[in-house]
Amino acid sequence: YAVLQGPGTDLGNTVVFASLVTGGVLHILDEEAVTDPAAVAFYLVEQGIECLKAVPSHVAALGVASVASL
């Protein structure tokens, strides 16, 4: 599980609790990383992230190419 948004945005707590209940690992990327499409794509692949919580506008800002490559 990875979170690319602030804790008060769009019920981000759903990922926090889902990761805890299922015994998963929660990755919270820092502000610098979440604004770099290449860094986000690399991190998600490197860490084997299977679930991502982000608002649609953030995903769009990262770019279709970066998301599609995942």
Backbone as CSV, one residue per row, in Angstrom:
resi,resn,N_x,N_y,N_z,CA_x,CA_y,CA_z,C_x,C_y,C_z
1,TYR,0.844,-1.176,0.000,0.000,0.000,0.000,0.888,1.238,0.000
2,ALA,0.526,2.225,-0.794,1.270,3.484,-0.821,0.290,4.650,-0.816
3,VAL,0.693,5.711,-0.146,-0.129,6.914,-0.054,0.630,8.067,-0.699
4,LEU,-0.005,8.743,-1.641,0.604,9.895,-2.301,-0.107,11.188,-1.953
5,GLN,-0.841,11.219,-0.874,-1.618,12.404,-0.518,-1.540,12.637,0.975
6,GLY,-1.937,13.818,1.388,-1.941,14.150,2.799,-2.954,13.322,3.570
7,PRO,-2.770,13.191,4.880,-3.654,12.338,5.687,-5.098,12.813,5.757
8,GLY,-5.365,14.074,5.466,-6.732,14.573,5.534,-7.439,14.605,4.193
9,THR,-6.796,14.137,3.158,-7.344,14.229,1.807,-8.091,12.968,1.408
10,ASP,-9.330,13.114,1.000,-10.087,12.028,0.377,-10.053,10.713,1.164
11,LEU,-10.235,10.812,2.453,-10.271,9.615,3.310,-9.046,8.725,3.148
12,GLY,-7.881,9.316,3.209,-6.636,8.561,3.107,-6.498,7.487,4.169
13,ASN,-7.274,7.611,5.245,-7.214,6.614,6.318,-7.659,5.236,5.863
14,THR,-8.399,5.143,4.766,-8.845,3.827,4.298,-7.659,2.938,3.967
15,VAL,-6.601,3.508,3.436,-5.411,2.726,3.111,-4.627,2.397,4.372
16,VAL,-4.587,3.334,5.316,-3.868,3.085,6.566,-4.459,1.874,7.268
17,PHE,-5.760,1.855,7.441,-6.386,0.751,8.152,-6.366,-0.543,7.351
18,ALA,-6.527,-0.457,6.038,-6.475,-1.666,5.203,-5.105,-2.320,5.295
19,SER,-4.059,-1.533,5.293,-2.719,-2.117,5.384,-2.492,-2.755,6.750
20,LEU,-2.997,-2.147,7.802,-2.827,-2.710,9.145,-3.631,-3.991,9.331
21,VAL,-4.870,-3.990,8.878,-5.754,-5.145,9.058,-5.277,-6.356,8.266
22,THR,-4.718,-6.120,7.089,-4.289,-7.236,6.240,-2.843,-7.645,6.480
23,GLY,-2.172,-6.985,7.400,-0.773,-7.321,7.673,0.179,-6.796,6.621
24,GLY,-0.271,-5.815,5.859,0.566,-5.242,4.808,1.519,-4.193,5.344
25,VAL,2.242,-3.586,4.438,3.183,-2.520,4.766,2.668,-1.234,4.135
26,LEU,2.679,-0.152,4.893,2.218,1.138,4.390,3.426,1.995,4.036
27,HIS,3.493,2.450,2.806,4.561,3.330,2.337,3.979,4.725,2.196
28,ILE,4.584,5.697,2.869,4.156,7.088,2.747,5.315,7.845,2.120
29,LEU,5.145,8.231,0.875,6.204,8.912,0.153,6.304,10.363,0.599
30,ASP,7.520,10.889,0.621,7.694,12.273,1.060,7.272,13.256,-0.031
31,GLU,7.126,14.511,0.372,6.593,15.535,-0.527,7.443,15.702,-1.785
32,GLU,8.754,15.614,-1.636,9.640,15.765,-2.796,9.449,14.634,-3.800
33,ALA,9.290,13.427,-3.308,9.153,12.261,-4.190,7.829,12.258,-4.942
34,VAL,6.755,12.651,-4.290,5.439,12.535,-4.929,5.210,13.528,-6.062
35,THR,6.096,14.502,-6.206,5.959,15.457,-7.303,6.849,15.113,-8.492
36,ASP,7.580,14.013,-8.394,8.480,13.578,-9.469,7.935,12.291,-10.083
37,PRO,7.343,12.360,-11.273,6.728,11.170,-11.879,7.670,9.982,-12.003
38,ALA,8.909,10.223,-12.384,9.871,9.126,-12.532,10.183,8.491,-11.181
39,ALA,10.312,9.313,-10.144,10.606,8.798,-8.805,9.444,7.963,-8.275
40,VAL,8.218,8.424,-8.507,7.042,7.670,-8.067,6.981,6.322,-8.775
41,ALA,7.127,6.333,-10.089,7.069,5.088,-10.859,8.158,4.124,-10.415
42,PHE,9.377,4.621,-10.243,10.488,3.774,-9.815,10.214,3.167,-8.444
43,TYR,9.756,3.987,-7.500,9.507,3.510,-6.143,8.416,2.440,-6.110
44,LEU,7.333,2.681,-6.837,6.232,1.719,-6.836,6.670,0.367,-7.392
45,VAL,7.458,0.392,-8.458,7.941,-0.857,-9.052,8.972,-1.517,-8.143
46,GLU,9.934,-0.730,-7.659,11.006,-1.261,-6.815,10.458,-1.923,-5.551
47,GLN,9.440,-1.320,-4.951,8.887,-1.831,-3.699,7.760,-2.843,-3.905
48,GLY,7.345,-3.056,-5.134,6.275,-4.018,-5.405,4.920,-3.569,-4.880
49,ILE,4.651,-2.283,-4.950,3.394,-1.724,-4.455,2.240,-2.226,-5.322
50,GLU,1.231,-2.793,-4.679,0.072,-3.325,-5.397,-1.179,-2.476,-5.224
51,CYS,-1.181,-1.579,-4.250,-2.345,-0.737,-3.988,-1.850,0.688,-3.765
52,LEU,-2.449,1.625,-4.470,-2.020,3.014,-4.397,-3.214,3.902,-4.087
53,LYS,-3.047,4.790,-3.119,-4.097,5.752,-2.782,-3.630,7.134,-3.219
54,ALA,-4.333,7.696,-4.192,-4.015,9.036,-4.683,-5.279,9.637,-5.277
55,VAL,-5.385,10.943,-5.174,-6.535,11.598,-5.785,-6.344,11.607,-7.298
56,PRO,-7.437,11.541,-8.065,-7.334,11.476,-9.529,-6.521,12.613,-10.147
57,SER,-6.641,13.809,-9.599,-5.895,14.931,-10.170,-4.390,14.758,-9.992
58,HIS,-3.974,14.114,-8.905,-2.543,13.855,-8.697,-2.039,12.821,-9.695
59,VAL,-2.812,11.777,-9.904,-2.432,10.755,-10.883,-2.328,11.390,-12.270
60,ALA,-3.272,12.258,-12.603,-3.236,12.940,-13.902,-2.004,13.834,-14.017
61,ALA,-1.652,14.516,-12.928,-0.484,15.397,-12.944,0.814,14.617,-13.101
62,LEU,0.842,13.396,-12.595,2.044,12.569,-12.742,2.253,12.162,-14.190
63,GLY,1.188,12.137,-14.942,1.301,11.837,-16.364,0.872,10.433,-16.688
64,VAL,0.207,10.292,-17.801,-0.304,8.997,-18.242,0.833,8.028,-18.511
65,ALA,1.927,8.489,-19.085,3.042,7.600,-19.432,3.643,6.949,-18.196
66,SER,3.807,7.717,-17.120,4.393,7.161,-15.901,3.489,6.110,-15.280
67,VAL,2.199,6.388,-15.232,1.245,5.461,-14.632,1.069,4.235,-15.515
68,ALA,1.003,4.429,-16.817,0.812,3.311,-17.745,1.987,2.350,-17.714
69,SER,3.170,2.846,-17.409,4.342,1.973,-17.389,4.340,1.029,-16.199
70,LEU,3.473,1.281,-15.231,3.406,0.418,-14.054,2.599,-0.803,-14.387
